[in-house]
Amino acid sequence: MNLAFTPLVSLLAGILILVMPRLLNYIVAIYLIVIGLVGIFGTGNFTLRF
């Protein structure tokens, strides 16, 4: 089973926003930073194999 890193981060951010909507600004900021770092240092093709 292969899981791509970017959709996994998106799913986690969405769940956290639903559970803790008061942290929306922080979650979005962290999400954007992580996606930006993945874009700069890799192509986003990092996969986790189970």
BADO-178310 format. One record per residue: x, y, z of N, C-alpha, C, O in turn; residue number from 1; residue in three letters. Coordinates in Angstrom, 3 decimals, always signed. Last residue first. Layout:
BADO-178310
+----------+----------+----------+----------+----------+----------+----------+----------+----------+----------+----------+----------+-----+-----+
|     n_px |     n_py |     n_pz |    ca_px |    ca_py |    ca_pz |     c_px |     c_py |     c_pz |     o_px |     o_py |     o_pz |   n | res |
+----------+----------+----------+----------+----------+----------+----------+----------+----------+----------+----------+----------+-----+-----+
|        X |        Y |        Z |        X |        Y |        Z |        X |        Y |        Z |        X |        Y |        Z | NUM | Ala |
...
+----------+----------+----------+----------+----------+----------+----------+----------+----------+----------+----------+----------+-----+-----+
//
This chain:
BADO-178310
+----------+----------+----------+----------+----------+----------+----------+----------+----------+----------+----------+----------+-----+-----+
|     n_px |     n_py |     n_pz |    ca_px |    ca_py |    ca_pz |     c_px |     c_py |     c_pz |     o_px |     o_py |     o_pz |   n | res |
+----------+----------+----------+----------+----------+----------+----------+----------+----------+----------+----------+----------+-----+-----+
|   +3.606 |   +0.468 |   +3.137 |   +3.207 |   -0.413 |   +4.229 |   +3.197 |   -1.839 |   +3.753 |   +2.887 |   -2.745 |   +4.526 |  50 | Phe |
|   +5.423 |   +3.310 |   +2.328 |   +5.030 |   +1.964 |   +1.931 |   +4.757 |   +1.120 |   +3.161 |   +5.558 |   +1.062 |   +4.093 |  49 | Arg |
|   +4.946 |   +6.593 |   +1.462 |   +5.115 |   +5.697 |   +2.596 |   +4.610 |   +4.328 |   +2.179 |   +3.474 |   +4.204 |   +1.720 |  48 | Leu |
|   +6.647 |   +8.722 |   -0.813 |   +5.574 |   +7.800 |   -0.483 |   +5.950 |   +6.958 |   +0.729 |   +7.120 |   +6.663 |   +0.972 |  47 | Thr |
|   +7.171 |  +11.718 |   -2.406 |   +7.586 |  +10.918 |   -1.256 |   +6.427 |  +10.013 |   -0.860 |   +5.328 |  +10.503 |   -0.597 |  46 | Phe |
|   +6.613 |  +13.466 |   -4.392 |   +6.436 |  +12.051 |   -4.687 |   +6.928 |  +11.151 |   -3.564 |   +7.083 |   +9.946 |   -3.758 |  45 | Asn |
|   +7.162 |  +16.073 |   -4.223 |   +5.908 |  +15.649 |   -3.608 |   +5.636 |  +14.178 |   -3.848 |   +4.548 |  +13.690 |   -3.544 |  44 | Gly |
|   +9.626 |  +16.627 |   -5.101 |   +8.548 |  +16.800 |   -6.064 |   +7.190 |  +16.430 |   -5.486 |   +6.180 |  +16.472 |   -6.190 |  43 | Thr |
|  +11.485 |  +18.582 |   -2.726 |  +11.116 |  +17.339 |   -3.400 |   +9.967 |  +17.609 |   -4.343 |   +9.409 |  +18.706 |   -4.365 |  42 | Gly |
|  +11.953 |  +21.074 |   -1.713 |  +12.973 |  +20.047 |   -1.526 |  +12.647 |  +18.715 |   -2.195 |  +13.485 |  +17.814 |   -2.211 |  41 | Phe |
|   +9.675 |  +22.603 |   -2.496 |  +11.035 |  +23.097 |   -2.711 |  +12.041 |  +21.953 |   -2.702 |  +12.892 |  +21.869 |   -3.589 |  40 | Ile |
|   +7.417 |  +21.076 |   -1.797 |   +7.585 |  +21.555 |   -3.169 |   +9.000 |  +22.011 |   -3.473 |   +9.481 |  +21.826 |   -4.591 |  39 | Gly |
|   +7.824 |  +20.745 |   +0.909 |   +7.794 |  +19.560 |   +0.053 |   +8.006 |  +19.969 |   -1.402 |   +8.699 |  +19.279 |   -2.150 |  38 | Val |
|   +7.596 |  +23.424 |   +1.670 |   +8.873 |  +22.717 |   +1.850 |   +8.939 |  +21.454 |   +0.998 |   +9.985 |  +21.133 |   +0.434 |  37 | Leu |
|   +4.870 |  +23.866 |   +1.031 |   +5.931 |  +24.644 |   +0.389 |   +7.286 |  +23.963 |   +0.503 |   +8.044 |  +23.927 |   -0.466 |  36 | Gly |
|   +3.639 |  +22.097 |   +2.773 |   +3.475 |  +21.892 |   +1.337 |   +4.539 |  +22.670 |   +0.565 |   +5.053 |  +22.185 |   -0.444 |  35 | Ile |
|   +4.421 |  +23.299 |   +5.227 |   +4.812 |  +21.923 |   +4.908 |   +4.722 |  +21.660 |   +3.406 |   +5.630 |  +21.064 |   +2.828 |  34 | Val |
|   +3.213 |  +25.843 |   +4.998 |   +4.665 |  +25.723 |   +5.163 |   +5.131 |  +24.325 |   +4.773 |   +6.128 |  +24.180 |   +4.065 |  33 | Ile |
|   +0.505 |  +25.140 |   +4.829 |   +1.150 |  +25.836 |   +3.717 |   +2.673 |  +25.753 |   +3.798 |   +3.344 |  +25.607 |   +2.776 |  32 | Leu |
|   +0.156 |  +23.933 |   +7.369 |   -0.086 |  +23.181 |   +6.135 |   +0.633 |  +23.833 |   +4.958 |   +1.296 |  +23.149 |   +4.179 |  31 | Tyr |
|   +0.636 |  +26.093 |   +9.060 |   +1.534 |  +24.941 |   +9.107 |   +1.392 |  +24.106 |   +7.833 |   +2.385 |  +23.629 |   +7.284 |  30 | Ile |
|   -1.569 |  +27.730 |   +8.304 |   -0.194 |  +28.205 |   +8.177 |   +0.800 |  +27.044 |   +8.159 |   +1.709 |  +27.020 |   +7.329 |  29 | Ala |
|   -3.751 |  +26.091 |   +8.965 |   -3.545 |  +26.502 |   +7.572 |   -2.113 |  +26.965 |   +7.365 |   -1.499 |  +26.630 |   +6.352 |  28 | Val |
|   -3.359 |  +25.913 |  +11.753 |   -3.363 |  +24.703 |  +10.928 |   -3.104 |  +25.049 |   +9.470 |   -2.320 |  +24.372 |   +8.805 |  27 | Ile |
|   -3.588 |  +28.590 |  +12.556 |   -2.340 |  +27.864 |  +12.765 |   -2.248 |  +26.639 |  +11.866 |   -1.198 |  +26.357 |  +11.288 |  26 | Tyr |
|   -6.262 |  +29.171 |  +11.818 |   -5.143 |  +29.957 |  +11.290 |   -3.817 |  +29.217 |  +11.420 |   -3.012 |  +29.220 |  +10.489 |  25 | Asn |
|   -7.774 |  +27.211 |  +13.318 |   -7.774 |  +27.251 |  +11.857 |   -6.571 |  +27.996 |  +11.292 |   -5.920 |  +27.497 |  +10.373 |  24 | Leu |
|   -8.280 |  +26.700 |  +15.943 |   -6.883 |  +26.642 |  +15.511 |   -6.734 |  +26.752 |  +13.995 |   -5.681 |  +26.422 |  +13.450 |  23 | Leu |
|  -10.983 |  +26.579 |  +16.251 |  -10.317 |  +27.784 |  +16.753 |   -8.856 |  +27.837 |  +16.327 |   -8.249 |  +28.908 |  +16.347 |  22 | Arg |
|  -11.807 |  +24.045 |  +15.419 |  -11.900 |  +25.162 |  +14.472 |  -11.216 |  +26.447 |  +14.959 |  -10.904 |  +27.316 |  +14.145 |  21 | Pro |
|  -10.948 |  +21.091 |  +15.899 |  -10.565 |  +22.295 |  +16.631 |  -10.615 |  +23.521 |  +15.719 |   -9.566 |  +23.996 |  +15.284 |  20 | Met |
|  -12.130 |  +19.257 |  +14.121 |  -12.122 |  +18.984 |  +15.552 |  -11.868 |  +20.254 |  +16.359 |  -12.504 |  +20.469 |  +17.391 |  19 | Val |
|  -11.793 |  +20.399 |  +11.570 |  -13.125 |  +19.992 |  +12.017 |  -13.187 |  +19.824 |  +13.528 |  -14.177 |  +20.202 |  +14.155 |  18 | Leu |
|   -9.024 |  +20.768 |  +11.567 |   -9.906 |  +21.942 |  +11.451 |  -11.315 |  +21.587 |  +11.909 |  -11.968 |  +22.394 |  +12.571 |  17 | Ile |
|   -8.150 |  +18.102 |  +11.697 |   -7.860 |  +19.008 |  +12.810 |   -8.743 |  +20.254 |  +12.770 |   -9.167 |  +20.746 |  +13.816 |  16 | Leu |
|   -9.053 |  +17.208 |   +9.188 |   -9.600 |  +16.611 |  +10.413 |   -9.361 |  +17.532 |  +11.611 |  -10.251 |  +17.724 |  +12.440 |  15 | Ile |
|   -7.440 |  +18.785 |   +7.491 |   -8.900 |  +18.862 |   +7.450 |   -9.552 |  +18.314 |   +8.700 |  -10.504 |  +18.899 |   +9.215 |  14 | Gly |
|   -4.861 |  +17.886 |   +8.176 |   -5.237 |  +19.286 |   +8.402 |   -6.751 |  +19.447 |   +8.414 |   -7.291 |  +20.166 |   +9.255 |  13 | Ala |
|   -5.034 |  +15.195 |   +7.310 |   -4.793 |  +15.503 |   +8.717 |   -5.198 |  +16.943 |   +9.049 |   -5.811 |  +17.189 |  +10.088 |  12 | Leu |
|   -5.367 |  +15.621 |   +4.545 |   -6.393 |  +14.928 |   +5.321 |   -6.261 |  +15.235 |   +6.803 |   -7.255 |  +15.504 |   +7.478 |  11 | Leu |
|   -2.939 |  +16.883 |   +3.922 |   -4.212 |  +17.562 |   +3.685 |   -5.330 |  +16.937 |   +4.512 |   -6.142 |  +17.646 |   +5.107 |  10 | Ser |
|   -1.104 |  +14.861 |   +4.517 |   -1.048 |  +16.116 |   +5.272 |   -2.365 |  +16.872 |   +5.123 |   -2.859 |  +17.443 |   +6.095 |   9 | Val |
|   -1.901 |  +13.038 |   +2.534 |   -1.968 |  +12.655 |   +3.944 |   -1.950 |  +13.889 |   +4.846 |   -2.694 |  +13.956 |   +5.825 |   8 | Leu |
|   -1.323 |  +14.352 |   +0.150 |   -2.724 |  +14.117 |   +0.526 |   -2.896 |  +13.708 |   +1.982 |   -3.924 |  +14.000 |   +2.594 |   7 | Pro |
|   +1.619 |  +14.386 |   +0.511 |   +0.807 |  +15.602 |   +0.421 |   -0.673 |  +15.359 |   +0.738 |   -1.237 |  +16.105 |   +1.538 |   6 | Thr |
|   +2.563 |  +11.663 |   +0.512 |   +2.722 |  +12.533 |   +1.681 |   +1.757 |  +13.721 |   +1.647 |   +1.137 |  +14.030 |   +2.665 |   5 | Phe |
|   +0.763 |   +8.764 |   -0.510 |   +1.523 |   +9.958 |   -0.846 |   +1.506 |  +10.899 |   +0.356 |   +0.543 |  +10.923 |   +1.123 |   4 | Ala |
|   +1.098 |   +5.411 |   +0.234 |   +0.407 |   +6.644 |   +0.610 |   +1.293 |   +7.818 |   +0.237 |   +2.458 |   +7.862 |   +0.631 |   3 | Leu |
|   +0.667 |   +2.135 |   -0.925 |   +1.439 |   +3.373 |   -1.017 |   +0.568 |   +4.552 |   -0.614 |   -0.569 |   +4.675 |   -1.069 |   2 | Asn |
|   +0.844 |   -1.177 |   +0.000 |   +0.000 |   +0.000 |   +0.000 |   +0.888 |   +1.239 |   +0.000 |   +1.772 |   +1.366 |   +0.848 |   1 | Met |
+----------+----------+----------+----------+----------+----------+----------+----------+----------+----------+----------+----------+-----+-----+
//
